[in-house]
Amino acid sequence: MKAIIRFTKPEEARALPILLRHSSGAILPDRTYVLDEEAVAELRKSGIHFVALTRESDAPRLEGAGSGERV
């Protein structure tokens, strides 16, 4: 499962060593990252603060939409 999180500038600096070891996530603009849950757990364990913007399970689903149907 993936999570999208955002750091403050000081917290991002503290998080970088952990991110380099534990994640093959993506970096987006404004100190925003798409990370595996394992990396997020390591950040929490290390006391690094961030804002969780969304998790993969929170993303809207297209269930019930027919093939070729506008959503």
C-alpha positions, 0 to 999 in steps of 0.5 A: 500500500502507498501513502502520500505525505508532506514534510516541513523543510526541517523534517524532510532533512531529518527524513532523507536518510531513512527514505534512502534506506527504506523506500523506492518511493516518488518525490513530488513538488513541495516536499511531497512523497509517495512512499510504501507503508514500511517507510512511513512506519520507519518515519513514525518510529524515528519521531519524524513529523509529516502530514499524511495527505492520502493513502492508497486505500482512501483513493476513489474507486471506479467500482460499478462504472461500466466499460467506456462509461464516463465517470 
